[in-house]
Amino acid sequence: MHSILSGNKKEFSSACIIPYTLCFILISFLCVAQLYAQTEENISYDDIPIWRNALGGAVIGHPVAQVESVIAATDGGNLRSYSSQGKLLWDFYSRGRLTPHISRSREGTSYICRSNGLLIAINRSGRELWQLDLKSPIVYPVISGWDGRLFVFTEKKITCMTAAGYTLWSKTLDAKMASGPILDSRGGIITILESGELLKIDPFGRTFSFQTQKNAAANQAASLPVVIASLEIPEQGHAILLLYQNRLMELFHSSGIGETLKLQLPSAPLAAMARKNEAAVLLKDGRIALISIGNAEKLSISWTEASHTNSNELSGPDACDLLFDERGIYVLTKSGATGFTSDGRKLWTIKIKGAAAIPSFGDDGVLYSGGADWILYAYRLEDRVRAKQRLLYGEMPEGSYGTGNPPSSWIHYYPGLYEEEMEERLAEIRQAIKTGSVGERETEYTSWLMEIAGSISANIAMARLTNRELSESERPPAPVIYRIEAAKLLAFIGSRETIPFLSSVFIRDNEVLVKAAAAEAIGKIGVDPDGLAIRAFENAILPPLRIMDETVLSSLATATGALCRFSGPPLSDAGVRILTVLSVYDRMPIARNQARRELASLRN
């Protein structure tokens, strides 16, 4: 019996070892698979949004994310804004059909255009600021310059205007634009025409034209430049990189001389985005390539990596979007998005189904996609937030056009001068503003108007306060009537760069009518990114500098209301406090009534 049981025990052990082994292998496989799945979850996302909201219509154009919010236009003519948490902030109805080209400025102002050519500016609170009839619809999104000026593109025309909608200059083009215009590293505009001509236009309308390969090979469709990148080469300065359908590349130096590069792209380019001396290029086969230019202008392809998309989806430049900032490089299409580090490592990939337009990736790491089902979806993809220098209101501009401190004009004001010449000069500037032809003379006009409006310098103001005589080296101010007119004209060509000067005029000039004109000019310009004007206005209504002149206070109320409407919060919070104080001023009925009207307009 014992031997029989022993034998059975051995047979039982042999029989069980195989299932145990198979079980162990299966469990090990499942653990490895689970670990792999967890690893994949770090870079791959399913269609699981953090929030969704009904738009009431189909999305047209891709949403635009900025300042922890997003705007999206619909085919019904509405523009809606949502916070990054999904709260509806405002809903603007344009009373007509919209083009798919929407954009936002650094201050958060949105720019949309109806199909009949009516351009509309909307502040970050959803309030309409102004309208301008362009006669034809825009064909690319409005681009904001460093000082807030706007570059507007219709079929064969480029128009530059102030943030308040006053035209500075316009250029009629010989052909349609073949490649989307971009803001170059010097704050101007670069574009390619269908004729193959490269246009570089500076902020003041000076135009430089260059011959590209297209002109030398007009019959070769593959020679048309399709993508532009604006680079800053170390120790060399600005350069323009052109990318062609035939995979060739051409580099235009600051001198305007073009050089065809020997290095070719692995595939035809569709989109490019430059940052300093590097350009990220999305290729037609779905790969992303990083091109780098060194000190000796030696060009190399640092790396290429596959994105989420492929050649079947990428039918043209309008089918994709590309971002390149300090966080990395991001490829955006209707089917999804992919994020890369600047050295080529893949951060994440997301697949999206049923998108009606290319999504938008915000500075806060949230991707926004408008679905064909009339729903706006938000996906949290990164916890990193793009670092940006900020002013009191809006982003710090990338550079300056120098309009806040321009060089001296060719004509100056001197004692006893020539009121006839001053009248002629003012009439010339007035006519240029009226016809929208300020253009290349903008800095000259601005300089002269500043010299007149600000001719009461700090030492002259101090001399008046101390009742002393001016020395021979101290120029007396221009007559009041000309200081007033100069300040008023600055309102039509001024920008955020002009606000510090006008705030100084408001503070220093003792003439109440000049103070009032400076305040009105600030209100018409509409922005105050550093809060200089608001602080000057606040000091003017409080002891010990409390102003009691109704003309100044009435203009101050008007300007404050305009700043609140244009900029919205947080600037409007301080503005409402000023208007509230003015609305209860004793013995100041005109200023009090104006402040109350401004407060009422802000509530509507």
C-alpha positions as CSV (number, residue, x, y, z in Angstrom):
1,M,0.0,0.0,0.0
2,H,2.7,2.4,0.9
3,S,4.5,1.8,-2.4
4,I,1.3,2.3,-4.3
5,L,0.6,5.6,-2.5
6,S,4.1,6.7,-3.1
7,G,3.9,6.0,-6.8
8,N,0.6,7.9,-7.0
9,K,2.2,10.8,-5.2
10,K,5.1,11.0,-7.7
11,E,2.6,10.8,-10.6
12,F,0.5,13.6,-9.0
13,S,3.6,15.9,-8.6
14,S,4.6,15.3,-12.2
15,A,1.1,16.0,-13.4
16,C,0.8,19.3,-11.5
17,I,4.2,20.8,-12.4
18,I,3.1,21.6,-16.0
19,P,-0.1,23.6,-15.2
20,Y,1.8,25.5,-12.5
21,T,4.6,26.4,-15.0
22,L,2.0,27.5,-17.6
23,C,0.2,29.6,-14.9
24,F,3.4,31.3,-13.9
25,I,4.3,32.1,-17.5
26,L,0.8,33.5,-18.1
27,I,0.9,35.7,-14.9
28,S,4.4,36.9,-15.9
29,F,3.1,37.8,-19.4
30,L,0.1,39.7,-18.0
31,C,2.3,41.6,-15.6
32,V,4.7,42.6,-18.4
33,A,1.7,43.6,-20.6
34,Q,0.2,45.7,-17.8
35,L,3.6,47.4,-17.2
36,Y,3.8,48.1,-21.0
37,A,0.3,49.4,-21.0
38,Q,1.1,51.7,-18.1
39,T,4.2,53.0,-19.9
40,E,2.1,53.6,-23.1
41,E,-0.4,55.6,-21.0
42,N,2.3,58.2,-20.3
43,I,2.6,59.1,-24.0
44,S,-0.7,57.9,-25.5
45,Y,-4.2,59.2,-24.8
46,D,-7.6,57.9,-25.7
47,D,-10.6,60.1,-26.6
48,I,-11.4,60.9,-23.0
49,P,-11.9,64.7,-22.6
50,I,-11.7,66.5,-19.2
51,W,-14.8,68.4,-20.2
52,R,-17.1,69.0,-23.2
53,N,-19.6,71.7,-24.1
54,A,-22.3,72.2,-26.7
55,L,-21.5,74.9,-29.2
56,G,-24.8,75.3,-30.9
57,G,-23.3,74.9,-34.3
58,A,-20.5,73.3,-36.3
59,V,-17.0,74.7,-35.7
60,I,-15.4,76.7,-38.5
61,G,-11.6,77.3,-38.3
62,H,-9.6,75.9,-35.5
63,P,-10.2,77.2,-31.9
64,V,-7.7,79.7,-30.5
65,A,-6.5,79.1,-26.9
66,Q,-4.9,81.9,-24.9
67,V,-4.7,83.1,-21.3
68,E,-6.4,80.0,-19.8
69,S,-9.3,80.3,-22.2
70,V,-10.4,79.4,-25.7
71,I,-12.6,80.9,-28.4
72,A,-14.4,78.9,-31.1
73,A,-16.4,80.2,-34.1
74,T,-19.5,78.4,-35.4
75,D,-21.2,78.3,-38.8
76,G,-24.2,80.1,-37.2
77,G,-22.1,83.3,-36.8
78,N,-21.4,82.9,-33.1
79,L,-18.0,83.3,-31.3
80,R,-17.9,81.6,-27.9
81,S,-15.3,81.7,-25.2
82,Y,-14.7,79.1,-22.5
83,S,-12.4,78.9,-19.5
84,S,-9.8,76.1,-19.4
85,Q,-12.2,74.5,-16.8
86,G,-15.1,74.5,-19.3
87,K,-17.1,77.4,-18.0
88,L,-18.8,79.5,-20.7
89,L,-17.4,83.0,-20.4
90,W,-19.3,84.8,-23.2
91,D,-21.2,84.3,-26.4
92,F,-20.9,86.9,-29.2
93,Y,-23.3,86.9,-32.2
94,S,-21.8,88.5,-35.3
95,R,-25.2,88.8,-37.1
96,G,-23.8,87.1,-40.2
97,R,-21.7,84.3,-41.6
98,L,-18.1,84.2,-40.4
99,T,-14.9,83.3,-42.3
100,P,-12.9,80.5,-40.6
101,H,-10.0,82.8,-39.8
102,I,-10.0,83.9,-36.1
103,S,-7.2,85.3,-34.0
104,R,-6.4,86.9,-30.6
105,S,-4.0,89.7,-29.6
106,R,-1.8,89.7,-26.5
107,E,-4.4,91.6,-24.6
108,G,-7.0,88.9,-25.4
109,T,-8.9,90.9,-28.1
110,S,-10.5,88.6,-30.7
111,Y,-10.6,89.4,-34.4
112,I,-13.2,87.8,-36.7
113,C,-14.5,88.7,-40.1
114,R,-17.9,88.2,-41.7
115,S,-18.1,86.8,-45.2
116,N,-19.1,90.2,-46.5
117,G,-15.8,91.7,-45.4
118,L,-16.8,93.3,-42.1
119,L,-13.9,93.0,-39.6
120,I,-15.0,92.9,-35.9
121,A,-12.8,93.3,-32.8
122,I,-14.2,91.8,-29.5
123,N,-12.6,92.3,-26.1
124,R,-11.8,89.5,-23.7
125,S,-15.2,90.0,-22.0
126,G,-17.1,89.5,-25.2
127,R,-17.9,93.2,-25.9
128,E,-17.7,94.5,-29.5
129,L,-15.0,97.2,-29.7
130,W,-15.2,98.3,-33.3
131,Q,-16.1,97.3,-36.9
132,L,-14.4,98.1,-40.1
133,D,-15.6,97.4,-43.6
134,L,-12.8,95.8,-45.6
135,K,-15.0,95.4,-48.7
136,S,-13.8,91.8,-49.0
137,P,-13.3,89.0,-46.5
138,I,-9.9,88.1,-45.0
139,V,-8.1,85.1,-46.3
140,Y,-5.7,84.5,-43.4
141,P,-6.0,85.2,-39.6
142,V,-5.2,88.7,-38.5
143,I,-1.6,89.0,-37.1
144,S,-0.9,91.2,-34.1
145,G,2.4,93.1,-34.1
146,W,4.7,93.8,-31.1
147,D,2.9,97.1,-30.2
148,G,-0.6,95.7,-30.9
149,R,-0.9,96.9,-34.5
150,L,-2.8,94.6,-36.8
151,F,-1.8,93.1,-40.1
152,V,-4.9,92.2,-42.1
153,F,-4.9,90.1,-45.2
154,T,-7.6,90.2,-47.9
155,E,-7.2,88.4,-51.3
156,K,-4.6,90.8,-52.9
157,K,-4.1,93.4,-50.2
158,I,-2.3,93.8,-46.8
159,T,-3.5,96.5,-44.5
160,C,-1.8,97.6,-41.3
161,M,-3.9,99.3,-38.6
162,T,-3.8,100.3,-35.0
163,A,-5.4,98.1,-32.3
164,A,-8.2,100.7,-32.3
165,G,-8.9,100.1,-36.0
166,Y,-7.3,103.2,-37.6
167,T,-5.5,102.4,-40.8
168,L,-1.8,103.2,-41.0
169,W,-1.0,101.9,-44.4
170,S,-2.0,99.4,-47.0
171,K,-0.3,97.5,-49.9
172,T,-2.0,96.1,-53.0
173,L,-0.3,93.0,-54.2
174,D,0.5,91.9,-57.8
175,A,-0.7,88.4,-57.1
176,K,-2.4,86.3,-54.5
177,M,-0.5,85.0,-51.5
178,A,0.5,81.4,-52.0
179,S,1.8,80.8,-48.4
180,G,0.3,82.0,-45.2
181,P,2.0,85.2,-44.0
182,I,4.0,85.1,-40.8
183,L,5.4,87.6,-38.4
184,D,9.2,87.6,-38.8
185,S,11.8,87.9,-36.0
186,R,11.9,91.7,-36.5
187,G,8.2,92.3,-36.2
188,G,7.4,92.6,-39.9
189,I,5.5,90.4,-42.3
190,I,6.9,87.8,-44.7
191,T,4.8,86.1,-47.4
192,I,5.2,84.3,-50.8
193,L,3.0,85.3,-53.8
194,E,1.7,82.9,-56.4
195,S,4.2,84.4,-58.8
196,G,7.0,83.0,-56.6
197,E,8.0,86.4,-55.3
198,L,9.1,86.7,-51.7
199,L,7.9,89.9,-49.9
200,K,9.3,91.2,-46.7
201,I,7.3,94.2,-45.3
202,D,8.5,96.0,-42.2
203,P,6.0,97.4,-39.6
204,F,5.9,100.8,-41.4
205,G,5.1,99.4,-44.8
206,R,8.5,99.5,-46.4
207,T,8.5,96.6,-48.8
208,F,11.4,94.5,-50.0
209,S,11.0,92.0,-52.9
210,F,13.2,89.1,-53.7
211,Q,13.4,86.7,-56.6
212,T,13.0,83.0,-55.6
213,Q,13.6,79.8,-57.5
214,K,10.0,80.0,-58.9
215,N,11.0,83.0,-61.1
216,A,13.9,81.1,-62.6
217,A,11.8,78.0,-63.2
218,A,8.2,79.3,-63.8
219,N,7.1,76.1,-65.5
220,Q,8.1,73.8,-62.7
221,A,5.2,73.5,-60.2
222,A,7.5,71.8,-57.8
223,S,9.6,74.9,-57.5
224,L,6.9,77.0,-55.8
225,P,7.9,77.8,-52.2
226,V,5.2,76.5,-49.8
227,V,6.7,77.2,-46.4
228,I,8.5,80.1,-44.8
229,A,10.5,80.2,-41.6
230,S,12.1,83.3,-40.0
231,L,15.4,82.6,-38.2
232,E,17.9,84.4,-36.1
233,I,21.4,83.0,-37.0
234,P,24.1,83.5,-34.3
235,E,26.4,86.3,-35.1
236,Q,24.7,86.7,-38.5
237,G,21.3,88.2,-37.7
238,H,18.0,87.7,-39.5
239,A,17.5,85.1,-42.3
240,I,14.5,83.7,-44.2
241,L,14.4,80.0,-44.9
242,L,12.2,78.9,-47.9
243,L,11.1,75.3,-48.2
244,Y,9.9,74.0,-51.6
245,Q,7.7,71.2,-52.8
246,N,10.6,69.6,-54.5
247,R,12.3,69.2,-51.1
248,L,14.9,71.9,-51.9
249,M,15.7,74.7,-49.4
250,E,16.7,78.3,-50.0
251,L,18.2,80.7,-47.5
252,F,17.8,84.5,-47.9
253,H,20.3,86.5,-45.9
254,S,19.6,89.9,-44.4
255,S,21.3,91.4,-47.5
256,G,18.5,89.9,-49.6
257,I,20.8,87.4,-51.4
258,G,19.3,84.0,-51.8
259,E,21.4,80.8,-51.6
260,T,20.1,77.4,-52.6
261,L,21.2,74.9,-50.1
262,K,22.6,71.5,-51.0
263,L,20.8,69.7,-48.1
264,Q,17.4,68.4,-49.1
265,L,14.4,67.5,-47.0
266,P,13.4,63.8,-46.6
267,S,9.9,64.6,-47.9
268,A,7.9,67.6,-49.2
269,P,7.2,70.2,-46.5
270,L,3.7,71.2,-45.3
271,A,4.3,73.5,-42.4
272,A,7.2,75.1,-40.5
273,M,7.7,77.0,-37.3
274,A,11.0,78.7,-36.3
275,R,12.5,79.5,-32.9
276,K,15.8,81.3,-32.8
277,N,18.1,79.4,-35.2
278,E,16.0,76.2,-35.4
279,A,13.0,75.4,-37.6
280,A,10.6,72.5,-37.0
281,V,9.1,71.2,-40.3
282,L,6.1,68.9,-40.8
283,L,6.7,66.7,-43.8
284,K,4.0,65.3,-46.1
285,D,4.7,61.8,-45.0
286,G,3.8,62.7,-41.4
287,R,7.3,63.0,-40.0
288,I,8.6,66.0,-38.1
289,A,12.1,67.3,-38.9
290,L,14.2,69.8,-36.9
291,I,16.5,71.9,-39.0
292,S,19.3,73.9,-37.3
293,I,21.6,76.6,-38.6
294,G,25.0,77.2,-36.9
295,N,27.4,80.1,-36.7
296,A,28.9,79.5,-40.1
297,E,25.3,79.3,-41.6
298,K,25.9,75.5,-41.8
299,L,22.5,73.9,-42.1
300,S,21.8,70.4,-40.8
301,I,18.8,68.2,-40.0
302,S,19.1,67.4,-36.3
303,W,16.5,64.7,-36.2
304,T,13.3,63.3,-37.8
305,E,10.5,61.4,-36.0
306,A,7.1,60.0,-37.0
307,S,4.0,61.8,-35.7
308,H,0.5,60.5,-35.3
309,T,-0.5,61.4,-38.8
310,N,0.4,60.2,-42.3
311,S,0.4,61.2,-46.0
312,N,-3.3,60.2,-46.4
313,E,-4.5,62.9,-44.1
314,L,-2.0,65.6,-45.0
315,S,-3.4,66.8,-48.3
316,G,-2.0,70.3,-47.9
317,P,-0.9,73.1,-45.6
318,D,-4.5,73.8,-44.5
319,A,-4.7,70.3,-43.1
320,C,-2.3,70.8,-40.2
321,D,-0.8,73.2,-37.7
322,L,2.5,73.4,-36.0
323,L,3.7,75.0,-32.7
324,F,7.3,75.4,-31.5
325,D,8.0,77.0,-28.1
326,E,10.2,76.5,-25.0
327,R,8.1,73.4,-24.1
328,G,8.6,71.6,-27.3
329,I,7.2,70.9,-30.8
330,Y,3.5,70.1,-31.4
331,V,1.9,68.6,-34.5
332,L,-1.9,69.2,-34.8
333,T,-4.3,67.7,-37.3
334,K,-8.0,66.8,-37.4
335,S,-7.1,63.2,-36.4
336,G,-5.1,64.1,-33.3
337,A,-1.9,65.7,-32.0
338,T,1.7,64.7,-31.1
339,G,4.1,66.5,-28.7
340,F,7.9,66.3,-29.0
341,T,10.8,67.7,-27.0
342,S,13.2,69.9,-28.9
343,D,15.7,67.0,-29.0
344,G,13.2,64.7,-30.6
345,R,11.8,62.6,-27.8
346,K,8.0,61.9,-28.1
347,L,6.1,63.4,-25.2
348,W,2.6,62.2,-26.0
349,T,0.2,61.2,-28.7
350,I,-3.6,61.6,-28.8
351,K,-6.0,60.3,-31.4
352,I,-9.2,62.2,-32.1
353,K,-12.3,61.0,-34.0
354,G,-14.9,63.2,-35.7
355,A,-13.1,66.6,-35.4
356,A,-14.5,69.3,-37.6
357,A,-11.3,71.4,-37.6
358,I,-7.7,71.3,-36.5
359,P,-7.5,71.5,-32.7
360,S,-5.7,74.1,-30.7
361,F,-3.1,73.5,-28.0
362,G,-3.1,76.0,-25.2
363,D,-0.2,77.5,-23.1
364,D,-1.7,75.6,-20.1
365,G,-1.3,72.1,-21.7
366,V,-4.9,71.7,-22.7
367,L,-5.9,70.6,-26.2
368,Y,-9.2,72.0,-27.6
369,S,-11.0,70.3,-30.5
370,G,-14.3,71.2,-32.1
371,G,-16.3,68.1,-33.1
372,A,-18.5,67.6,-36.1
373,D,-21.2,66.8,-33.5
374,W,-21.2,70.6,-32.5
375,I,-19.4,69.8,-29.2
376,L,-16.1,71.4,-28.0
377,Y,-13.8,68.9,-26.3
378,A,-10.9,69.7,-23.9
379,Y,-8.1,67.2,-23.2
380,R,-5.5,67.6,-20.5
381,L,-2.2,66.5,-22.1
382,E,0.5,68.3,-20.1
383,D,0.9,69.8,-16.6
384,R,3.7,72.1,-17.8
385,V,2.6,75.7,-18.4
386,R,4.4,77.8,-21.0
387,A,6.5,80.5,-19.2
388,K,5.7,84.0,-20.4
389,Q,6.7,87.4,-19.2
390,R,3.6,89.3,-18.3
391,L,2.7,92.9,-17.8
392,L,-0.2,94.2,-15.7
393,Y,-2.4,93.2,-18.6
394,G,-1.3,90.9,-21.5
395,E,1.9,89.3,-22.5
396,M,5.3,91.1,-22.8
397,P,5.9,91.9,-26.5
398,E,8.8,90.1,-28.2
399,G,10.3,93.4,-29.1
400,S,9.8,97.2,-29.7
401,Y,9.2,99.2,-32.8
402,G,10.6,102.3,-31.1
403,T,7.5,104.4,-31.5
404,G,7.4,105.3,-27.8
405,N,10.8,106.9,-28.1
406,P,11.5,107.8,-31.7
407,P,14.5,109.7,-33.0
408,S,14.1,113.5,-33.4
409,S,12.2,114.6,-36.4
410,W,13.7,116.8,-39.1
411,I,11.7,119.8,-37.9
412,H,11.7,121.0,-34.3
413,Y,9.8,123.6,-32.3
414,Y,11.8,126.6,-31.3
415,P,10.7,129.8,-29.6
416,G,8.7,132.1,-31.8
417,L,8.5,129.6,-34.6
418,Y,6.6,129.8,-37.5
419,E,3.0,129.0,-36.7
420,E,2.4,128.8,-40.4
421,E,4.8,125.9,-40.7
422,M,3.3,124.2,-37.7
423,E,-0.2,124.5,-39.2
424,E,1.0,123.0,-42.5
425,R,2.7,120.2,-40.7
426,L,-0.4,119.4,-38.6
427,A,-2.5,119.5,-41.7
428,E,-0.1,117.1,-43.5
429,I,-0.3,114.6,-40.6
430,R,-4.1,115.0,-40.4
431,Q,-4.5,114.2,-44.1
432,A,-2.2,111.1,-43.8
433,I,-4.3,109.8,-41.0
434,K,-7.5,110.5,-42.8
435,T,-6.4,108.6,-46.0
436,G,-4.7,105.8,-44.1
437,S,-1.3,106.6,-45.6
438,V,0.9,107.3,-42.6
439,G,3.1,104.4,-43.6
440,E,6.9,104.9,-43.8
441,R,6.6,108.4,-42.1
442,E,5.1,107.0,-39.0
443,T,8.2,107.4,-36.8
444,E,8.8,110.9,-38.2
445,Y,5.2,112.0,-37.6
446,T,5.2,110.4,-34.1
447,S,8.4,112.1,-33.2
448,W,7.2,115.6,-34.3
449,L,3.9,115.2,-32.5
450,M,5.6,114.2,-29.3
451,E,8.0,117.1,-29.5
452,I,5.0,119.5,-29.7
453,A,2.6,117.7,-27.3
454,G,5.4,117.1,-24.7
455,S,7.2,120.4,-25.2
456,I,6.5,121.3,-21.6
457,S,9.4,119.3,-20.1
458,A,10.0,118.5,-16.5
459,N,12.3,121.5,-16.0
460,I,9.8,123.9,-17.5
461,A,7.1,122.5,-15.2
462,M,9.3,122.9,-12.2
463,A,10.2,126.5,-13.3
464,R,6.5,127.4,-13.3
465,L,5.9,125.8,-9.9
466,T,8.9,127.7,-8.4
467,N,8.1,131.0,-10.2
468,R,11.6,131.3,-11.7
469,E,12.7,132.4,-15.2
470,L,13.7,129.9,-17.8
471,S,17.4,129.8,-18.7
472,E,18.5,130.2,-22.3
473,S,19.0,126.4,-22.7
474,E,15.4,125.7,-21.7
475,R,12.9,125.9,-24.5
476,P,9.5,127.3,-23.7
477,P,6.6,125.0,-24.6
478,A,4.6,125.2,-27.8
479,P,1.4,127.1,-27.7
480,V,-1.5,125.3,-26.0
481,I,-3.6,125.0,-29.1
482,Y,-0.8,123.0,-30.9
483,R,-0.1,120.8,-27.8
484,I,-3.7,119.9,-27.8
485,E,-3.9,119.1,-31.5
486,A,-0.6,117.1,-31.3
487,A,-1.9,114.9,-28.5
488,K,-5.2,114.3,-30.3
489,L,-3.5,113.2,-33.5
490,L,-1.3,110.8,-31.5
491,A,-4.5,108.9,-30.7
492,F,-4.9,107.8,-34.3
493,I,-1.3,106.5,-34.8
494,G,-0.4,105.6,-31.2
495,S,0.0,102.2,-29.6
496,R,0.9,100.6,-26.3
497,E,4.3,102.1,-26.8
498,T,2.9,105.6,-26.8
499,I,1.0,105.2,-23.5
500,P,4.0,106.1,-21.2
501,F,4.5,109.4,-23.1
502,L,0.8,110.4,-23.0
503,S,0.6,109.5,-19.3
504,S,3.6,111.8,-18.7
505,V,1.9,114.6,-20.6
506,F,-1.2,114.1,-18.5
507,I,0.8,114.3,-15.3
508,R,3.2,117.1,-16.2
509,D,1.3,119.6,-18.3
510,N,-0.4,122.3,-16.2
511,E,-2.9,123.3,-18.9
512,V,-6.2,121.6,-18.3
513,L,-7.1,121.4,-22.0
514,V,-3.7,119.6,-22.7
515,K,-4.4,117.2,-19.8
516,A,-7.8,116.5,-21.2
517,A,-6.5,115.9,-24.7
518,A,-3.8,113.5,-23.4
519,A,-6.5,111.5,-21.5
520,E,-8.7,111.3,-24.5
521,A,-5.8,110.1,-26.6
522,I,-5.1,107.3,-24.1
523,G,-8.7,106.2,-24.2
524,K,-8.8,106.1,-28.0
525,I,-5.6,104.0,-28.1
526,G,-7.4,101.7,-25.6
527,V,-4.6,99.7,-24.0
528,D,-2.5,100.3,-20.9
529,P,-0.4,97.2,-20.4
530,D,1.7,98.7,-17.6
531,G,-1.1,100.4,-15.8
532,L,0.6,103.8,-16.1
533,A,-2.4,105.7,-17.3
534,I,-4.8,104.1,-14.8
535,R,-2.4,105.0,-12.0
536,A,-2.1,108.6,-13.3
537,F,-5.9,108.9,-13.5
538,E,-6.3,107.5,-10.0
539,N,-3.8,109.9,-8.5
540,A,-5.6,112.8,-10.3
541,I,-8.9,112.2,-8.4
542,L,-7.3,111.5,-4.9
543,P,-5.5,113.9,-2.5
544,P,-3.0,115.4,-2.5
545,L,-3.1,115.8,-6.3
546,R,-6.9,115.9,-6.6
547,I,-7.9,117.7,-9.8
548,M,-11.1,119.8,-9.6
549,D,-11.4,120.9,-13.2
550,E,-14.5,119.5,-14.8
551,T,-13.0,119.4,-18.3
552,V,-10.2,117.2,-17.2
553,L,-12.3,115.0,-15.0
554,S,-14.9,114.5,-17.8
555,S,-12.2,113.5,-20.3
556,L,-10.6,111.3,-17.6
557,A,-14.0,109.5,-17.1
558,T,-14.4,109.0,-20.9
559,A,-10.8,107.6,-21.2
560,T,-11.3,105.3,-18.2
561,G,-14.5,103.9,-19.7
562,A,-12.7,103.3,-23.0
563,L,-9.8,101.5,-21.3
564,C,-12.2,99.3,-19.4
565,R,-14.2,98.4,-22.5
566,F,-11.1,97.7,-24.6
567,S,-9.0,95.8,-22.1
568,G,-11.6,94.2,-19.8
569,P,-10.5,92.7,-16.5
570,P,-8.2,93.1,-14.6
571,L,-7.6,96.6,-15.8
572,S,-11.3,97.4,-15.8
573,D,-11.5,96.6,-12.0
574,A,-9.3,99.6,-11.3
575,G,-11.1,101.6,-13.9
576,V,-14.5,100.9,-12.3
577,R,-13.2,102.2,-8.9
578,I,-12.1,105.4,-10.6
579,L,-15.5,105.9,-12.2
580,T,-17.3,105.1,-9.0
581,V,-15.4,107.8,-7.2
582,L,-16.1,110.3,-10.0
583,S,-19.8,109.4,-10.0
584,V,-20.3,110.8,-6.5
585,Y,-18.1,113.9,-6.9
586,D,-19.8,117.0,-5.3
587,R,-20.2,120.2,-7.4
588,M,-19.0,118.4,-10.6
589,P,-22.2,117.6,-12.5
590,I,-20.6,117.2,-16.0
591,A,-17.9,114.8,-14.8
592,R,-20.3,113.0,-12.5
593,N,-22.8,112.4,-15.2
594,Q,-20.1,111.2,-17.7
595,A,-18.8,108.8,-15.1
596,R,-22.3,107.4,-14.5
597,R,-22.8,107.0,-18.3
598,E,-19.5,105.1,-18.5
599,L,-20.4,102.8,-15.6
600,A,-23.8,102.1,-17.2
601,S,-22.2,101.2,-20.5
602,L,-19.9,98.7,-18.7
603,R,-22.9,97.0,-17.2
604,N,-24.7,96.5,-20.5
